[in-house]
Amino acid sequence: MYVPDKWVLVKIDGIDPHYRVFGTWLGGYLNGDSWRMNSGVTSVEEEGDFYLFYGTSGSCYKCHKKSYGSSAFTSSVLASYVEDSNGMFKVIDQPNNILEMDWIL
């Protein structure tokens, strides 16, 4: 189980369109921030103040509802993905209906 400090949803279009969780772990002065992107969301559950996102690889990302977003560093990583994707990689504005989304596109 992965528990990021911050997270966003991204949509990847193309032949196999799907959503992914992009997680940010905040580092300190010496370590810096790090990130990880899951394999593709297959389902989501609510557990108190958290969403549990299950991925195609069997991973689970436990994301706090109030931690949607990214750091300055991971914002630049996301911007690079968007820029290099020819419109196929999109960062999703914070959705209000996460439990009702159709995760299998």
Residue pairs with C-beta under 8 A, 6 or more apart in sequence:
1 59
1 60
1 61
1 62
2 23
2 36
2 38
2 59
2 60
2 61
2 62
3 61
3 62
3 63
4 21
4 23
4 24
4 25
4 36
4 61
4 63
4 67
5 24
5 25
5 26
5 67
6 23
6 24
6 26
6 67
6 68
6 69
6 70
6 71
6 74
7 21
7 22
7 23
7 24
7 61
7 63
7 67
7 68
7 69
7 70
8 21
8 22
8 68
8 69
8 70
8 78
8 91
8 92
9 19
9 20
9 21
9 22
9 41
9 91
9 92
9 95
9 98
10 19
10 20
10 21
10 22
10 37
10 78
10 81
10 89
10 90
10 91
10 92
11 17
11 18
11 19
11 89
11 90
11 92
12 18
12 19
12 20
12 40
12 85
12 88
12 89
12 90
13 87
13 88
13 89
13 90
14 88
17 105
18 40
18 41
18 103
18 104
18 105
19 40
19 41
19 92
19 101
19 103
19 105
20 37
20 38
20 39
20 40
20 41
20 55
21 37
21 38
21 41
21 53
21 55
21 61
21 63
22 35
22 36
22 37
22 70
22 74
22 78
22 91
23 35
23 36
23 37
23 38
23 61
23 63
24 33
24 34
24 35
24 70
24 71
24 74
25 33
25 34
25 35
25 36
26 33
26 71
27 33
27 34
32 73
33 71
33 73
33 74
35 70
35 73
35 74
35 77
38 53
38 55
38 57
38 59
38 61
39 55
39 56
39 57
39 59
40 55
40 56
41 53
41 54
41 55
41 103
42 54
42 55
42 56
42 103
42 104
43 53
43 54
43 103
44 51
44 52
44 53
44 54
44 98
44 99
44 101
44 103
45 51
45 52
45 54
46 52
46 99
47 62
49 64
49 65
49 66
50 62
50 63
50 64
50 65
51 62
51 63
51 65
51 98
51 99
52 60
52 61
52 62
52 63
53 60
53 61
53 63
54 60
55 61
68 94
69 94
70 77
70 78
78 91
81 89
82 89
82 90
82 91
95 101
